[in-house]
């Protein structure tokens, strides 16, 4: 494999990082918004508050700009959405994150 092949492979892996966790949180936010007569912005704000982070940080996780958030933040998000933290950790692991 040549240098350009390695560089292209690294770039493609980088583009996919954060996609699994972001997609999982986005699905949960969409469901919560539609079932509770809320906007996604409202959901991001409430979820972030529960996790001790800002709504913009939640959006950055959803967009894949923040990869591998700390487990305690995932625990807060899981509590807000009413899912197991293991489900979010599992999604984050698909993105290459490692948690104890």
N, C-alpha and C positions, 0 to 999 in steps of 0.2 A: 504494500500500500504506500503510495507516494505522499509527499507532504501536503499537496492540495487535497488529496482524498481525506487525509486525517483532519485537515482544517475544516473541510466541508462537513465531515461527520461530527466534529466537535460543535460546529455551529448549529447543526440540526438537533443535536441533543440539548443544547442550550435553549433553543426555541421551545422545546417541549417541557422543560422544567417548570414546575408550578402549575401545569395544566390540569392534572388530576385533582389536586386539592381545590384549586380554584373552581373547577367545574362542579365538584361536590358541594361546595359552599354556595355557589350560584344557584344550583338546583334547590337547595334548602331555603335560600332567601326567596326565590321565586314562589315556592310553595307557601311559605309563611306570609308573603305579601298578598298573594291571591286569597288565602283563607282568612286573613285578618283585616281586609280592607285597608292595607297599608301600601305605601310605595316601597320599592327596594331601598331607597335612601333611608326611610324610616327603619327598615329591617337592619340595614348595615349599622345605623347609629345605635340601635338597641343591642344588637349582637356585639358590637364593639364595646359598648358600655359594660356588658356582662363579662367580656374577656379582658377588660382593662386596657383597651386600645381605641383609637379613634375610628370613625367611620371611613375616613380616607385610607387608613391602614387596612381595614377589612377589604376595601375595594382594590387595594394593591395586591392583597393575597389572591383575590378572585381573578385579577388580571394577570397573575403570574409574575408580578414585579417583585414580590416578596416571596421567597421560596424557603421552606423549612422554618416556619414560625416556631417559637418555643412551645413546648408541650403544654405549659400552663395556659397559654393563650388558646390552644386547641381545646383544652378542657372547658374554658369559659364559653367558647363558641358552641361546643357540643351541648353544654347545659342549656344555653339559650335555645338552640334548635331542637332540643329533646332527643338527641341521638347519643350513641355511645362514643366516647372519645376514641375508642379503637377504630371506629369507622373512618374518622377523620385522619387518624394516624396511618391507617392502611392506605388511604388516598395519598397522603404525603410521602409515604414510602415508595409509591409508584413514581414519584417525582425525584427519587434519589435521596430522600431525607432519612436520617437514622435517629431513632429515639430509643431510650433504654426501657 
